[in-house]
C-alpha cells in the first residue's frame, strides 16, 4: 500500500516538532509551550469579569515603601554585569550618549526610587492635591495620563485612579473616548458601546494625525444610525456622575447631534461654526448612576472626540489617554492648536507622559529626533497651561528570550529610561523611573514565574496583577512627594533644571 504524501509530510513534521520537547537544549524551538498558551488567560482572569459585568474591585494597598510591594520587586539584583554588546547592538539606543546614565540607573536600588522633580515643577500638582485633601469647595485635582497600550486598557492608570480616589475623594471618571477606536480600549467601571463612526487616529492605518482631540482619536458620522452609549455601574465605586462634558469639533456646515441621558428626552446641539475649533457642551445631572447616548441628527456630519464624566465634590479625576502602539512621536502629530485648546478645556494639574515600550522595539531611532519629540510635546503643554506639572514616566522592563531560552531585559529599555531622565532634567520637568522601581534588570523574567503571573507571555504587557503593582508604585511615589511638600510647608525638595543641553547631547546631535 502506497503511503500518501500528505500523511508522510505530517509524520515528518511531527517528528521534528517533537524533538525540542525531548531535548531540553532545544527548548527555544518549541512550537507551543503551555506557559505561553495560558499567559493570555492568566493575564485577564482577574479583570475580565469586572470589565464585562462592571463589578467594583478592591484596590491594591498603598505601601509607603515601594520596595516591599507585591511580588517582592526590591529583591532584584540591580548591579548586574553588562554584556560587552550592551551599548553597541543594532537596536534603539545605538551610539546614544547615555552610557554613564545607564550605569547609574542599573546600580540604583528600587527602595531609593521617588519622583525626581527637576525645576520644582510638581508644586502645582501638590498644591492642588492639598486643597483637595482639605475638602475645599470645588477643589478637584485633575490628572491626564498619556501612554501606550497598558494605559489604553486602563490598567496602570485604573489602579492609580482607584487608590487616589479612595484616599482623596471620587470626582468622576474623567475623559473617555466616544467609542472603542481599537479592541484594547477600556475604562474601569464604565461600559461603552458604539457603531457607525469613522475613526481617525495617528496610530491607526491611514491615520495621519491632525485634529484628533485630547485622547488621540476622533469619531465622525452623519447618519442617525451611528451611536455611542456610555454608562456607569448601577451602584458602588465609580457609579456616580453629575456632569457630562461632550468634546466635539465645531466646523462650517457641521451637523447636529442628539444627547440622551438615561431615557429622558434628547437635547440637541449644533456643531456648525464659522471656523474649525475645539468645543465643549455640558449636561448637568443628578449625582448618581447614568447612561449617556449620543447620535447624529442626520442634518450633516459631526465629529466627536470624547466625553468627560465628572462630579462636583472635591476629589481626584484621572483621565486615561492611552494610544495602542503609541509613542511620544504620535503626540507631535496631533494638531497643535486643537490639542492646546483641549488641554485648556480640561485644565489638568498634572500631565503624565508614559511612553517608551514601543520605541524599545525600533531597529533604529536617532537620539536628536527622540529628544526633540519630547521637547515639542512639553512646549505645547506649557503653551496650553504654563504652570501645570509635567511628569515623564519611564517604560516598564521588557523581556525577550536569549539564545539560551532565558528571559532577559532587552538593552533598549534602560537606554530609553536614561534618555528620558536626561530630557526631564533638561526641560525642567519631573521624572519617575518605573523600570528600576519595579525591580530593574530581569524583572519580567521574575514576573513571568511569579504566582499569580505578573506579565503576559510577550514579556511586555503586565497582567491585571502586574498593572496593579505598577500603578501602586506610581501612587507611592506621588504620595511621598506630596508628603514632603506638606512637611516643607508648601515647597518640595527639587533639583534645578539644566539651562541648556549637556555637551554629550550636543555631541550626539552633531554626529547623527
Secondary structure in CASP SS format (residue, H / E / C, confidence):
PFRMAT SS
TARGET T0000
AUTHOR 0000-0000-0000
METHOD secondary structure of the structure
MODEL  1
X C 1.00
X C 1.00
X C 1.00
X C 1.00
X H 1.00
X H 1.00
X H 1.00
X H 1.00
X H 1.00
X H 1.00
X H 1.00
X H 1.00
X H 1.00
X H 1.00
X H 1.00
X H 1.00
X H 1.00
X H 1.00
X H 1.00
X H 1.00
X H 1.00
X H 1.00
X C 1.00
X H 1.00
X H 1.00
X H 1.00
X H 1.00
X H 1.00
X H 1.00
X C 1.00
X C 1.00
X C 1.00
X C 1.00
X H 1.00
X H 1.00
X H 1.00
X H 1.00
X H 1.00
X H 1.00
X H 1.00
X H 1.00
X H 1.00
X H 1.00
X H 1.00
X H 1.00
X H 1.00
X H 1.00
X H 1.00
X H 1.00
X H 1.00
X H 1.00
X H 1.00
X H 1.00
X C 1.00
X C 1.00
X C 1.00
X C 1.00
X C 1.00
X C 1.00
X C 1.00
X C 1.00
X C 1.00
X C 1.00
X C 1.00
X C 1.00
X H 1.00
X H 1.00
X H 1.00
X C 1.00
X H 1.00
X H 1.00
X H 1.00
X H 1.00
X H 1.00
X H 1.00
X C 1.00
X C 1.00
X C 1.00
X C 1.00
X C 1.00
X C 1.00
X C 1.00
X C 1.00
X C 1.00
X C 1.00
X C 1.00
X C 1.00
X C 1.00
X C 1.00
X C 1.00
X C 1.00
X C 1.00
X C 1.00
X C 1.00
X C 1.00
X C 1.00
X C 1.00
X C 1.00
X H 1.00
X H 1.00
X H 1.00
X H 1.00
X H 1.00
X H 1.00
X H 1.00
X H 1.00
X C 1.00
X C 1.00
X C 1.00
X H 1.00
X H 1.00
X H 1.00
X C 1.00
X C 1.00
X C 1.00
X E 1.00
X E 1.00
X E 1.00
X C 1.00
X C 1.00
X C 1.00
X C 1.00
X H 1.00
X H 1.00
X H 1.00
X H 1.00
X H 1.00
X H 1.00
X H 1.00
X H 1.00
X H 1.00
X H 1.00
X H 1.00
X C 1.00
X C 1.00
X C 1.00
X C 1.00
X C 1.00
X C 1.00
X E 1.00
X E 1.00
X E 1.00
X E 1.00
X E 1.00
X E 1.00
X E 1.00
X E 1.00
X C 1.00
X H 1.00
X H 1.00
X H 1.00
X H 1.00
X C 1.00
X C 1.00
X C 1.00
X H 1.00
X H 1.00
X H 1.00
X H 1.00
X H 1.00
X H 1.00
X H 1.00
X H 1.00
X H 1.00
X H 1.00
X H 1.00
X H 1.00
X H 1.00
X C 1.00
X E 1.00
X C 1.00
X C 1.00
X C 1.00
X E 1.00
X E 1.00
X E 1.00
X E 1.00
X C 1.00
X C 1.00
X C 1.00
X C 1.00
X C 1.00
X C 1.00
X C 1.00
X C 1.00
X C 1.00
X C 1.00
X C 1.00
X C 1.00
X E 1.00
X E 1.00
X E 1.00
X E 1.00
X E 1.00
X E 1.00
X C 1.00
X C 1.00
X E 1.00
X E 1.00
X E 1.00
X C 1.00
X C 1.00
X C 1.00
X C 1.00
X C 1.00
X C 1.00
X C 1.00
X C 1.00
X C 1.00
X E 1.00
X C 1.00
X C 1.00
X C 1.00
X C 1.00
X C 1.00
X C 1.00
X C 1.00
X E 1.00
X E 1.00
X E 1.00
X E 1.00
X C 1.00
X C 1.00
X C 1.00
X C 1.00
X C 1.00
X E 1.00
X E 1.00
X E 1.00
X E 1.00
X E 1.00
X E 1.00
X C 1.00
X C 1.00
X C 1.00
X C 1.00
X C 1.00
X C 1.00
X C 1.00
X C 1.00
X E 1.00
X E 1.00
X E 1.00
X E 1.00
X E 1.00
X E 1.00
X E 1.00
X E 1.00
X E 1.00
X E 1.00
X E 1.00
X C 1.00
X C 1.00
X C 1.00
X C 1.00
X E 1.00
X E 1.00
X E 1.00
X E 1.00
X E 1.00
X E 1.00
X C 1.00
X C 1.00
X C 1.00
X C 1.00
X C 1.00
X E 1.00
X E 1.00
X E 1.00
X E 1.00
X C 1.00
X E 1.00
X C 1.00
X C 1.00
X C 1.00
X C 1.00
X E 1.00
X E 1.00
X E 1.00
X E 1.00
X E 1.00
X E 1.00
X E 1.00
X E 1.00
X E 1.00
X E 1.00
X E 1.00
X E 1.00
X C 1.00
X C 1.00
X E 1.00
X E 1.00
X E 1.00
X E 1.00
X E 1.00
X E 1.00
X C 1.00
X C 1.00
X C 1.00
X C 1.00
X C 1.00
X E 1.00
X E 1.00
X E 1.00
X E 1.00
X E 1.00
X E 1.00
X E 1.00
X E 1.00
X E 1.00
X C 1.00
X C 1.00
X C 1.00
X C 1.00
X E 1.00
X E 1.00
X E 1.00
X E 1.00
X E 1.00
X E 1.00
X E 1.00
X E 1.00
X C 1.00
X C 1.00
X C 1.00
X C 1.00
X C 1.00
X H 1.00
X H 1.00
X H 1.00
X H 1.00
X H 1.00
X C 1.00
X E 1.00
X C 1.00
X H 1.00
X H 1.00
X H 1.00
X H 1.00
X H 1.00
X H 1.00
X H 1.00
X H 1.00
X H 1.00
X H 1.00
X H 1.00
X C 1.00
X C 1.00
X C 1.00
X E 1.00
X E 1.00
X E 1.00
X E 1.00
X E 1.00
X C 1.00
X C 1.00
X C 1.00
X C 1.00
X H 1.00
X H 1.00
X H 1.00
X C 1.00
X C 1.00
X C 1.00
X C 1.00
X C 1.00
X H 1.00
X H 1.00
X H 1.00
X H 1.00
X H 1.00
X H 1.00
X H 1.00
X H 1.00
X H 1.00
X H 1.00
X H 1.00
X H 1.00
X H 1.00
X H 1.00
X H 1.00
X H 1.00
X H 1.00
X H 1.00
X C 1.00
X C 1.00
X C 1.00
X C 1.00
X E 1.00
X E 1.00
X E 1.00
X E 1.00
X E 1.00
X C 1.00
X C 1.00
X C 1.00
X C 1.00
X C 1.00
X E 1.00
X E 1.00
X E 1.00
X C 1.00
X C 1.00
X C 1.00
X C 1.00
X C 1.00
X E 1.00
X E 1.00
X E 1.00
X C 1.00
X C 1.00
X H 1.00
X H 1.00
X H 1.00
X H 1.00
X H 1.00
X H 1.00
X H 1.00
X H 1.00
X H 1.00
X H 1.00
X H 1.00
X H 1.00
X H 1.00
X H 1.00
X H 1.00
X H 1.00
X C 1.00
X C 1.00
X E 1.00
X E 1.00
X E 1.00
X C 1.00
X H 1.00
X H 1.00
X H 1.00
X H 1.00
X C 1.00
X C 1.00
X C 1.00
X C 1.00
X C 1.00
X H 1.00
X H 1.00
X H 1.00
X H 1.00
X H 1.00
X H 1.00
X H 1.00
X C 1.00
X C 1.00
X C 1.00
X C 1.00
X C 1.00
X E 1.00
X C 1.00
X C 1.00
X C 1.00
X C 1.00
X C 1.00
X C 1.00
X E 1.00
X C 1.00
X H 1.00
X H 1.00
X H 1.00
X H 1.00
X H 1.00
X H 1.00
X H 1.00
X H 1.00
X H 1.00
X H 1.00
X H 1.00
X H 1.00
X H 1.00
X H 1.00
X H 1.00
X H 1.00
X H 1.00
X H 1.00
X H 1.00
X H 1.00
X H 1.00
X H 1.00
X H 1.00
X H 1.00
X C 1.00
X C 1.00
X C 1.00
X C 1.00
X C 1.00
X C 1.00
X C 1.00
X E 1.00
X C 1.00
X C 1.00
X C 1.00
X C 1.00
X C 1.00
X C 1.00
X C 1.00
X H 1.00
X H 1.00
X H 1.00
X H 1.00
X H 1.00
X H 1.00
X H 1.00
X H 1.00
X H 1.00
X C 1.00
END
